[in-house]
Every structure is written in structure tokens, then in C-alpha cells.
Amino acid sequence: MIVYTKYSNERRREFCIRTDIRMDDTGKTYVCKLPAFPEARAHIRGLETACRGLQADLAGSGLTVNACTLETEPDGSIAAHFPFCAGRTLEEKLDAIWKKEGEEALIGEIRRYFSMFADATEPFSATEAFGKVFGDVQFTRPQYSRSISDIDMIFANALETETGYELIDYEWTFAFPVPVRYLLYRCLYYYTRGNANRDALVQRNLYEVFDITEEECGQFAAMERQFQAYMLGAYTPIWQLYDRISEGVFPVREMMEQESPKKKAMRMVDVFFDDGRGFGTWNCTRYQVAPGIRTSLRIPLPEGTRAVRIDPCAARSVVRVESVRQGGEALGVSANAALAPNGDYIFDTEDPQLIISNLPHGTEPVEITFWAEPIDGLAREVLLNQSGRLAWMEQTKVWKAYRKLKGDGK
């Protein structure tokens, strides 16, 4: 039984995975990581190799590694299984220490954690594999590395144990040399920058405390940017879209307060997933889109989805569907609408629905591209500019609404 599911899909396809927390028939809870796409199977298989390598490298250090075993799912796909670990993360512990005991105690606990893996003695030498992931970085003072490096040993991924800490997520483990100071830099960066309540620690400059120079901070930041680019590939995550497409800052609150109900209705796209219980708000995703322009959505499907309902807006409208595809294959669509001769959907309802009942590629994402306009927009073309008079439509509520809007309604 699946208790919880999380998709890590803001990445290139080779790294897109799904993480489940499951409970077996005996009530035992465990964690399962699966490839979200076939291209990610090698990434999942690599977790077992990473586990064995880290266990050997960190033996006796006080750091343990959550065990990984590869299993075959009922559908034949590969999955990585882990024991479910409950407890307090180092991140949570540090927050408590800082609040109750102060900064020096916080630094002392961080130093204790770092001592478990920062004692690298092998001189770092960049390899071709390193350059592919982290770029060409030139260091001006010697760097040292371990035989295997989990670069994601951040405080949120270390669970407190009786003897030390256990690494519960080591997805980004590399078997080539990586400067160990980069691992420390990432721990400090994602902790101090991860919560506005820690802004005072940003001013404290913990990098200097742990012998990471200002020059190295710049070099490690460049490595981090290259790593993120390697992980993302051609994919553009939501958090990068602002810098790429924004033309400036707009007073959104004021704009929304002044926006008409009709415009608000045209901004909402609701997607419902039928997993055997029908369509309902218990299994729904909402997208906010810009009204009046071409909209393209890539919709991930939850496990067990049998049919999909896409509500392109929440108003009487005309919808022109350019394409609906899954796995590169065109899908059939039904709708609670009248169909114009040019194929556009005329919705005489404030609850437009496009229903896809046949999903030939299982739970692969559905991709849809469409235009949606309220009845006073694109309806001009649909209702008036068709070849020949649409006599079949003259008695519909849509036609009468348009005539009234035009001013000659009878």
C-alpha cells in the first residue's frame, strides 16, 4: 500500500524518479524509489552501487548509510528499496541547538558532523567525468577528495542516531574525485539559505569558520551551477522561469483585485484524474495560465490513472485544441460542448470539460496545447467567420449571448 508519493521530475529524463513510502502486508513501512521514465532506470540501479561504496568508505566514521536493495516491481520495472527511518534530522537538531544553546554550540555540532567525512587526504585531480558534471574549475590552493563522494550530505539528509548520523538520501553520489570542501560548502549553503529564520547565520559567514575562502566560495558556486545544469539538461524548472521570461515586477495583488471574475475564470485549468473512483476534487491538480494566449501543459499522471478530465477554464467559452498526445501518440477527446465545423469546441457552460478516456501509454504524461477564449473573444471567428451560416447554432444560448453582447440581440 502506498502511503505517500513524491515525484522528482524537474530534471532531465535520465534523473526523473518517483519516491514512495509504502506499507507491506505485515504493517512494515519502507521507502521505494522508481524511475519516472525508462531513461532513469540506470540512475535507480546506481543507488545500490552508491550504497555499497559509501558504506565501505565511511565505515567506522560515525556515519552510516541507509541500506539499499534492488527489487523488481510487479510490472517488471526496477526499484530501489530502503528501510524507513524515523527520527530527527541534523537540520532540525541544529535549529534546536542554535535556539537553546547559541551559535558556538551550533558550530560545534556542525564541526562534529564534518569530522566524520572531511578528513580526506587524497589530493584532488579533476577527471573528464568531473568536468562533465561540474565544469572546468581551477583551484589556487590544494584540494583533497575521498574515493567516493555523496555531494548531497546536507544536514536535511542526515538522520540522528545513537552513535552519529545516518545518510538517508545519497542519490547524487559520484565515484570520481570531488573536493571535500565542496561538500562542506553545500551543507553550509543549503542550511543557511534554506530558511529566512537563519539570516543571521548568513551574516556570520560560516564558510570562513570552516576554512572555506571567499575565492573557493566563488569556485564552488560555479561548480554548483554546472551541476544544476547537468541535472536539468534542456529542462527549465519553474524556479528559473522568472529570470527567463519576466519583463519586470508587476503589482500582482492589485491586478488580481481589479481583475474581472471572467478573466479569473479564464486563468484556471483544472485537471482531474480517475483512478476508478471517478473524477473528484480528491484527485485534482490546478494550473494557473495566462488567459487569451496559446497554452501548453505537460500533465504527469498519478499511478492508477484510468482517465483524465481537463477543464480548460471556468467560463462559457470557445476552446481550440491544437493537440492532445501521450507518448507521441494523438489521443481522442470527448467534451460537453457543441462542435463547430472547424473543430472548435463551443462550451455553453461554466464547467467546460475535455475528457480523455483512453490512455494507451499508461501513466506517461499527457501533453495538451489549446487556446481558450470567453464567448466574446474567439467566438467572433467561430460564430461569424465560418464558411456558410451556422444556422444550427442560432437557437443556442451561446448564440443568443453573443447576439446580446454584440448589441443587436433579438
N, C-alpha and C positions, 0 to 999 in steps of 0.2 A: 504494500500500500504506500502510495506517495503522500508524504506529509507536507512537503514544501518543494518548490521548484524555482530555480533561478536560471535565466538564460544570460550567458556572457557572449553576446552576439554583436557588440560594437567593435568588431575586429575583422581582419581578413578571414576568409572562409576556412583556411587551414587551422585557425585557432579558435573558431567558434564552438563553444561547448555548452552543455546543459548540466546543471548540478541539482541532483535530487537528494532530499532527506527522506529515507524510506523506513518502513517498519515491516519486518517479516512476520510469518505466521506465529512465531513464539513471542512476539512483542519486542524483539530486539531492534534497535534503531541503528542504521548505518547510512553512510554517505555514498552516493553513486555519481560519478562523472561520466557523461557520454558525449560523443561527437554530435554537434548540431547538423553537420554536413558530412558527407563521405570523406571530403578532403581533410577533415580533422581527426581521422582515425589514428594516424601516426602520432599526432600530438597526445592523444589519450594513452596510446601504448607507451609513450616515452615517460609517463608518470611512474610506472613501475621501475624503470631503469633509474630514474632520478632518485626514487626512494632508496634503492639499494646503494647507490653511490653516496648519497648523503649520510646514510646510516653508517657506512664504513668510514667516511671522512670525519664524522662528528662523534664517533664512539669515545665515551669517557669524558666528553666535554661538559656534560650537564645539559646538553641539547639533545633531545630525542626527536624522532621523525615518525609521524603518524603513518602506520603501515599501509601499503598499497598492494592489492592483488587484482589481477585482470580476470574478468569473468565474461561469459558470453550471455547476452540477453536472449529472451525467448524468440525475438525476431532475427537473431543471428548477429546482431551488432556487438561490437566490443565495448566493455565498460570497465572503469576503474572503481574498485570498491575500497572504502576506508571505514574503520571503526568511527562511530560518532563520539566525539569528545565534548564533554560539557565542562564548563569552568570559566575562570576569569582570564581575559587576555592581558598581555603585558600593557597594552594601551590603557585599559581600564585600571589596571593596578597603578600605573604611573600617574594617572589623573588623581587617584585617591591619595597617593603619596604626596604629590605636589600640594593638594588642598590641605592635608593634615600636618605634614612634616616640613614642607617648604622645598625650595629649589635645590639645596645641596643634597638632600635625601633623594630627590628625583634624579639628579646627575649620578649619584652613587649607584642607583638601581640600573640605570642605563649602562653605566660602566661595567657592572656585573654581567649584564646580558652580552655586551660586546666582547668581554673577555672570553666568552665561550667559543668564539669563532674568529676573532680579529688577530689571532697570533700567527698569521701567515708568514712564512719565511721564504717561499719560492719567489724569486724575482719575476715580476710580471713582464711578459713579452707578447705583444699583440700578434695574433694569428689572422689568417684570412677569414676564419669563421667569426672571430671577434669583430673585424672590420665590417662584415656583412650586417651584423646586428647593431653595433654601437658606433660605427663610423671610424674615421681616421683621427685619432686623438693623440696629441704629442704631450707627454708629461715632462716637466722640468726637474722633478725630483723622483727618486726611485719609488716604484710601486711594487707591492707584493700581492700574491694571489694564492688561492687554495687550488687543490686538484680538481674540485668541482664547486660550482658556485650557484647557490639559490639567491638571486638578486632581490627576491621578494620576502626577505626575512624581516619585514616591517613589524612593528610592535603589535599590530592588529592580527598578525598571523602566528603569534607565539602564545601558546596557552600555558598558564602557570601549572606546574606540577610540584610534587613534594621535593624533588631534587633539583629542579631547574625549570626548563621550559620545553614544550613540545611544539614542533613546527607542524601546523595543521593544513598549510597550503603552500606547496612548493612547485607550482605549475611552471614558473619561469626559472628553471634550473639549467645551467649550461656546463658542459664537460670541458670547455676550453677556459684558459685563464681570464679572470676578470679582477681588476684591482679591488682588494678587500675594502679599501677606503670608500669606494663607490657604494658598497653595501651599507656602510655606516651612514654615508650621506643620504641614501634613500630612506633609511629608518628615521633619521632626524627630520628630513624634509617633509615626509608624509605625516609625521606626528605633529610637528609644529604648525604646518599649514592645513591640517585636516579639520581644525575646529577653531572658530573665532575666539573661543574662550582661552586659547593658548597663544594669543597675540603677544603677550608679554615675553614668551619664550622666543618668539621671532626676534624681538629687540635684544634679547640676551645673547644671541649669536652662539648657539651651542656647537656650531661647526668648529669654531676656534677652541672651545673647551676640549674637543676631541681631536685636536691636531689636524684639522682639515683646513687648508689655507684658502684664502679668497680666490686665488688663481685656480686651485683644484675645484672649488665650487663651480666656477665657470666651466671647467673642463667636464665635470660630472653632469652639469646641466645640459651640456651639448650631447653627452652620451645618452642622457635620458630622452632628449628629443629624438635622437636617432632610433632608440629602442622603441619609442612610441610609434614612429613612422614604420619601423619594421613590423610591429604587431598589427598596425592598422592596414598596411598596404594601400590600396586605392580607396578603401572605405573612409568616409568622412563621418565621424561621430557627431552627435548632436552638440556636444560642448565646443566643437570647433566651428560650427556653422555661423555663429555671430560674427566672428572676425572675417569670414569669407564672403558673407552676403549682406552684412549690415551697412547701411549708409549713414548711420548715426543713431543717436538716442532719441526716442520719441516718448512723450508723456503717455504711456500706455493706460494708466489708470483713468486719466481724463478722457482719452479717446474711447475707452470702453464705456465710461459713464454716459458719453454723448452718443454712443452708437445705438442705432435703432434696433428693436427686437428682431426685425427681419435680417439685418446684417449679422447679428449674433447667431441667428439660426443657420445662416449660410456658412459659418465658420466651423461648425461641429460635424465631424464624421464619426459616427458610432459603428463599431464592428462587434457583432455577436457571434459566438461560437456554439454550435450544437454538438454536445458530446453524448447525446442520447436522451437528454432531459429537455430538449427543445431550446429555443432561444430565450434568454433571460438576462437580467442585469447581473446575475451571479457569475456570468462568464462573458464579460464585455470589456472592450478597450475603446477609449475615446482619443481621437486625433483632432488637434486644432489646425486648421488650414487657412490660408489666405483666400477670402471669397473672390469670385469673379475671374480666377486665373486657372490655368491647367494644373490639376492636382495629380501627383503620382505617389502612391503608397506601396510599401513593401510590408505585408502583414504576416508576421510569424504566427503559426497555428499551434495552439496548445495540444499536448498529447491527447489522443482520443477524439479529435475533432472530426465530425461526420459531415457537417455543412456549415456554411458561413453566410451571415447576413450583413450586408454593408448598407448603412443608412447614409447616403452621400451628403445630406443636410437635414434640416428640420423645418422645412417650409415647402409650400406649393412651388413647384419648380420644374425646369426643363433640365434634363441631365443627358449629356452626350458622352457615352462610354467609348473611349478610343480602343482600349484593350483590357482584357482580364486574362491573366496567364498564371500557370503553375508549372514549374519545371520546364519553361519554354513552350508549353502546350496551351493553346487557347481554350478557355472554359466557357461553358454555356451559362447564361444568366436569365433568371425569371424576375419579374418585377410587378408590383401593384400599381401599374401605370398603363396609360394608353401609349401605343407605339406609333410614332409619326412615320410617314413614308420614307424619310431619310434615316430611320433607325433610332432617332432620339426618343427618350422616354419623357412623357408628359405626366407629371405627378399632380393629381388633383387631391392632394392630401398633405398634411403637415408631418406625416410619418413615411417618407419615401423609403422603399426597401428594394435592394438588389440582392437576390438570393442565389447562392451557388450551392447546388445540392450534390454535385458530382466532383469529387476531388481525386483525380487519377494518380496523383503523386503523394498520397498520404498526408503527412504534416509538413511537407515543404511549404515555404512561404507563398502566399498568393500576392501577385503584383497587379495593381489596377491603376489605370490612368483615365481620368474623366474631367469634364467641365460641368459645372453646375451653376445655373443662374435662376434667380427668382422669376416668377412668371412675367415680370415687366422688363426682363433683360433679353436673354437669348430667345425668349418666346417670340419676339418680333420676327426673327428669321424662321422659326419653326411654324408659326401660325400664319404668316403672310407671304413668305418668300418661297414656298414650295411651288413646284410646277403644277398649276391647276388649283382650284379652290378646294379647301379641305371641308367640304360640306358635312362630312361625317362628324366633325368636331363642333359644329355651330351650336348644338344644344347642350354641350358640356358646361360644367361650372367653370372650367378653365377659360373657355372661350368667352363666356359671359363676364368673367372677371377682367379679362383683357379688354373687352369692349368698353366696360365701365371705366377702366383705367385710361383708355385712350380718349374718353370723353364723349363718345357717340353711342354709349350703351343703350340698347333698347330691350 
